[in-house]
Amino acid sequence: MKIAVVGTGYVGLVTGTCFAETGNNVICVDIDKNKVDKLSSGQITIYEPGLEKLFLRNQKEGRLHFTTSLADAVKDAKIIFLALPTPPGEDGSADLKYILGVADDLGKIIKEYKVIIDKSTVPVGTAEKVHAAVAKNATVAFDIVSNPEFLREGVAVDDFMKPDRVVIGTTSEKAKKVMNDLYAPFVRQGNPIIFMDEKSAELTKYAANSFLATKITFMNEIAQLCERMGADVDMVRKGIGSDERIGKRFLFPGIGYGGSCFPKDVQALVKSSTEADYDFKILNAVMDINEKQKLHLLPKIKAYFNNDLKGKKIALWGLAFKPNTDDIREAPALYMIDALLKEGASVAAYDPEAMNNVRTVLGTSITFCEGQYDALKDADILIIATEWSEFRTPDFDRITKLLKHKAIFDGRNLFDLKHMEEMGFYYVSVGRKTIGSNN
């Protein structure tokens, strides 16, 4: 099939590359000429494990192309994906100006039947708005389909190539046939293609992400109780995760969720609920708790230094909101850095992939280090904010020699409590007892 993908951000580039991998001819379009030039020359513009290999292979095979011309991209394409940003407005609502702007342009361009697909995460009712925007200028038949993505950063290629399910919102039998043929190669092992109406598909994406955010937040609340009651959140997690009705995933406590999806989608669903005259109390609580959780370690760090962080040098491992990505949107580490700087501390940070992105935001206000141990030199303590694999089994003797204080504040519960106690660390984690004494 010939496919056009409008937008070469995270979702658009993964979508275009993976469809090319199954033999389709894909043209990705973006208004950013610099980005298009980089992509056309074989330079991938995002970090996502496994993506670059597919990207380069399909470019070489002539199945993956890039352009700044919307008209050229959609001319021969039967299927058009809209993978455009929907940033939150000040009131939390998703901003649809990019999607509706392209929809307006498509109505003027298309000369034959097209299936136009909302791939972006959009509020309920967006398909109707896109249809109206295209229809305003269109002189040919077309269908609007809602096909939300369920990609996890860090494993997005596997998620796309081997999806748990494919959700497709359309009431058009013609569009159903096109979409079923398109996704058939991805569900050969029997995972379902679930057809539903457009509004249900739009709500499904928000409901899924909001539920997962709620699950994480619930465990962070349990962690708060564990700290106060002397229980161990890891034991509680294992105890409830073995119940198949609950499951093991998204039960790990920490310093809050971040990223491009959970914060934005929860906020947007709350806004949509308000517009529907419904007070979504659970999600309002989720947002409030998550904001507080991002700074969960701060009072513990201040207490360690008798509430005086002025002149203290803090080593920070991890800047991305999660491992295996360079995405720093709503990353808890950024909230921690801001709080530490306001307290008069300095920060030396290391992250395997996200430092360039943070540098564009923070400039020279913190020190960026070439390696994880470089960040420890002359630092008072270590904070861990992202659970990168290379942080899980560090050289603790080296950490001891480099830090002024043998103290680690772990926002991701990477280390075994007994092991930390045996090595004589002052070790603070989330929802577990504190090891050692700060005296």
N, C-alpha and C positions, 0 to 999 in steps of 0.2 A: 504494500500500500504506500501511497504518497502522503506524507504527514507534514504539517507545519506546526511548529511550536513557537508561540509568541512569548518571549521572555527567556533569558538565559541565566536566571538566578539558580538557586539550589534546585528547586523543583523542576524548572524547565530543562536544565542541563542533564539532570539524571533521567528525566522522562525521555528527552530526545535521544540520548545515547543508548538507553536500554531498548527503545523501540527499534533503533537502527540495528542493534545486536541480533534481533530476530528477523532480519532481512528486509525491513522496510526502508524506504528512501525518505530521509528526514531533513527538513530545512528548518533551522532555528533562526529566529529573527529578534533583533534587539536594537534599540535606538542608540545605544552606546557604541559608537564606532571603534573606540579604543579596545573595548572588550571583544567586539566582533573580530577585529584584526588579530588580537591575541589568539582567540579560539581558532580562527582560520589558519593560523600559522602553527597550530598544534600545541599551543600553550594553554593548559587547563586553568581555569580561574577560581576554582574552589578546591578545598581539600576534602576528599571523601574516599576512604579506603576502597580499592578495587575499581574506581571509576576511570582513572587515567588510562589503564590498560584497554578498557573497552572503547574509550574515547579515541585513542590513537588508532586502534585497529579498524574502527568503522570509518574514520576519516581516510585512512589508507585505502580501504575497500571502496571508497566513493559513495558511501551510504549516509554520511553525516556532513551537512553543509551549514554555513552561517552567512547571514546577510543583514543589512540594515533596512532592506526594502520589504515592507509588509506585502506590497502588491506582488513582488517576485516570489515571495515565500508561499503565498496562498494560491497563486495562479493555477497550478496543477494539482494542488493538494485536495484530496477528498475530505480529509479530517484535519481540523484546526484546533489545537490545544491552546487555551489561554492560561499561561502560567505566570501571572503577573502579581506584583506585590499588592497586598491589601493591608497597609499599615493601620494601626489603631489611631483614631482621632482622639482629641482631648477628652471626649466623653466616653471613650472606650469602644465606640462603634467602628466597624471595618470601613475603611475608605475605599470606595469602588471606582474612583475617578479613572484609574489606569485601565481597568477592565472595560468600563463603559465607553471610554475614549476609543479604545481599539474596536469595540463592537460597533460604534458609530462609523468608523473608517471601513470596517469589513462590509457593511451594507452598501457602501459605494463601490467596492472592489469586486465582490463575487459575481460571477457570470453564469454559474451553474450550481446545482445542489451541493451543499456542504453540510457536514456535521461539525458544529462548533461546540467545543467542550470546555466547561469551566473546570480547570484542574486546581485552581487556587482555592484556598479555604475562604468561603463566602457565606454571608448570612442567608437565612431562609428567605426566599423570594427573589434572590439575585437572578436566577434563570429567567424569570419573567422580565426583569429589567433589561437583561442582555438581549432577550428576544425583541423587546420593544425598540431598543437602540439599533439593532441590526435592521429590523423591519422598516424603520423610518426611511431608509434609503434603498433597501434591497428590491430588486425586480425579479428575483428567482426564489425558488423554494429552499428552505434550510431548516435544520433542527438544532435546538439548543439542548445539550446534555450536561448533567452534573455528574462529574466523576472525581470525587475527592481523593487526594493522595493520603497514604498512611505510611510515610517514609520516616524511619528513625535515622537521624544523623549518626554516622558512624557505621551503619549497616544498611544504608539506603539501597545499594545495588542488589543485595540479597532480598530485601523487602520488595523491590520492584520485580525482580526476575522470578521470585518464588513467593507470591503474595498469599497471606492467610485467606484473604477474600478480595474480590474486586466489587466495589459498590458503584452501580450505574443508575442514575436517575433520569428516566425518560418515559414518556407515554407514547412515543412514536415507534411503531413496529419496524419501520425502515431503519431508524437509528439503532434500534436494538440489534438488528441483524449485523450492521456495520460494527458495532461495539463488540458483539460476541465473536465475530471473526477476528477482530483486532487483538483481543485478549486471549484467544484460544491457546496460543503457544505457551502462555504463562500459567495455565491452570491444568496442565496435562495430568498432574498427580491427583486431581479430583477436588481441589479447593474450589469453593463456589464463586461464580459470578452472580451477584445478587442484584436483580433488577427491581427498581421501585420508582415511585414518582420523584420528581425533581426536588420538591421541598423536603421530603424525607431523607433523600441523599445528602442534601445540604446540612440538615440537622444532625445526621449520623456522624459527620466528621467532628462537629463541635461537641456532641455528646461523648464520643470516644475519648477525645483529648481531655475533656473536663472530668470524666470519670477517672482517668489515670492520674490526673493532677490531684483529685480528691483522695485517691488511694495513697499517694505519696504523702499528702498532707496529714492524713489520718495517722500514718506511721510516725510522722514527726511529732504529733500530739502524744502518741503512745510513748515516744522517746522522752518527752517532757515528764510524763508520769514516772517512767522508769528511773530517771535521775532523782526524782523527789522521793520515790518509794524504795529505792535500793534494788530494783529489778534490773535485768539485762535485756535490752531491746533486741539483741541478736537472738536470744533464746525465745523471746516472744514471737519474733519474726518466723523462726523455724517452726514454732508450735502452731501458728495459724496458717502458715504457708503450705503446710502439708495437707490442709483441707482443700480438696479439689474444687470446692465451691468458691474458694478465695484465690488459690493459686500462689505461686512463689514470686512472681514478677511484680515489680514496682512496690515492694515492701521494704526497701532499704532506706533507713532514715539518713538525714544529712542536713546540709545547710540550705535547703530549699531547692526548688526547681527553677530552671531558666530556659533560655533558648528562644527560638523563633515561633514556636507553636503554643505550648501550654499557657504562658502568660497572656498572649494575645487572644487565644481562642476562648479561654475562660472569661476574660474581660468582655469579649464580643458577645458571648452567649448571655452574660448578665445584662448587657445593654439591650440585646434583642428581647430578653425576658421582660425587662422594664417597659419596653415599647409595646409588649403584648399584655401589659398590665398585670404582670406576675412578679412577685418578689422571690427570687431564687436565693433563699437564705443560705443554703449549703455553700454555694459557690462564692457568695460574698464573704463567708467565713474563710474559705480556702484562700482567697486572695489576701485577706488580712493576715492570716497565719503565715503564709509563705513569705510575705514581706518581712515579718518579724524574724522568721527562721534564718534568713540570710545573714543576720547579725547575731546568731545564737552564740557564737564563740566570743564575741567582743567583750561582754561583761566578765567572762572567765579569764580572758587575757588581761583585762584591766585589773582584776583582783590579784592576779599573779604578781603584777608590778605595783601593788598598793595604790591603784587608781592613778598612776602617773606614767604615761607612755611617752612623754616628751624626751626626745633624744634617743629613743629606743630604735634599733634597726630590726625590722621584721623580715624574715625570709618567707617567701610564699611560693609553694609549688602548685601550679595549675591556675590557668586563667580562663580557659574555655568553659562553657557551661556544663560540658560533659566530655569524656574522653573520645578520641578518634574523630575530632572535628576541630576546626579553627573558629567556630561560631562563638562569639562573645555576647550575643544579645541576651540581656537580662541575666548575665552570669553572676552568680553570688560573689565570686572573687572581686568583681568591680565594686560591689557594695561594701565589701570588707575593706578594700583599699581606700575608698573614699572616707570611711569612718576612721581608719588608722591615721590617715594624713591629717584629718581634722583634730585628732588627739595629739598631734605633734610628733608622730613616729615617722620613720622613713621605711620604704619597702623595696626589697630586692626580689624580683620575681623571675620564675622560669616556667615556660610551657613549651612542649615540643612543637606546637603548630600555631598557637594563637597570639604570639607576641607581636607580630607585625600589625595585626588588627587592633590590639590594645594600644600600641604605640601611636596609631592614628587618632586615638581618643584621648590618651593621657599625656602624650608627648614625653617630656623629660621629667615629669613629676615623680616617677619611680624609676628604679634602675632595672634594666633588662639584662639578664645574665645568659651566657652561652651554654651553661650546663646546670643541672640541678644542684650540684655541690658548690658551684661558683656562687650561687645565691646565699649559701650558708656562711661564707667568709665574714667574720666579725659580726654576724647577726646574733641577736639575743635569743630568739626563739624561732621555731619553724611552724608555719601554718600550712595545712594541706587542704586545698579547695576543690581539686579535680582528681578523680581516681584513675589517672593514667597508669597503665600496666607497669611502666618503669619505676613508678613510685612504690609499688607493692612490696618489693624485696630489696630495699636499699642497703647500703653499707652503714650499719648503725655505729660501728666504731669510728668511721669517718665523720658521721654526723656529730658524734660526741666531741671529737677533736676540734671541729670547726665552730660549733655553737658556743656562745658565752654561757648560756644556761642550757642544761640538758633537759629541754622542755619542748614537747610537740603538741600542737593543738590540731587535731585531726577532724576535719569536717566531713570525712567520708568513711570513717571507721575501717581503715585499711589494715590495722595491725592487731595482733592477738594480745589481749590484756595481760595474760600470764607472762608472755615473752617480754613485753615492755617492762613489767615489774622486775623480772629477773635481771634485765639490763640496767635497771636503776633510773629509768626515765621518769620525769613528770609528764604524764600522758593524759590528755583530755580528749574525749571523743563525744559522740552524740548518743544519748540514751543508755550509757554504760557508766560504771563507777570510774572516778578519777584515780589514776595510779600515781603514787608517790606524794611527796609533800613539797610545797613551795617555800618552805622555811630554809 
